[in-house]
Amino acid sequence: MTIEATILPDTEVTCANCEACCCRLEVMLLTDTGVPDNFIEIDEWGGRSMLRLEDGWCSALDRNTLMCGIYEKRPWVCREFDMGGCECIAERAILSIA
């Protein structure tokens, strides 16, 4: 059995069954997409990233719907993260083990 076969979910990832696993990852702000300041954390060196709350999830994530509250202004990294792509599947597998 290959590694891919062991981490692939039984169902395709869609908006209806997405568990927002990517919203637990650190997201560096590499470009300006208009993310509101209250969702940004600035480190001691001036690096900007999405603020994560005490539960480890992105501060822009609506906890009730698991949808992004700033979808139209989401960071470039979030725009490039493919739902159902390799990274998505890997994150889902990691969180299902935890």
Secondary structure, DSSP 4 states (H G I P E B T S, - for coil): --HHHHH--SS---TTT---GGGGS--B--S-----GGGEEE-TTS-EEE-B-TTSSBTTEETTTTEETTGGG--HHHHHS-TTSHHHHHHHHHHHH-
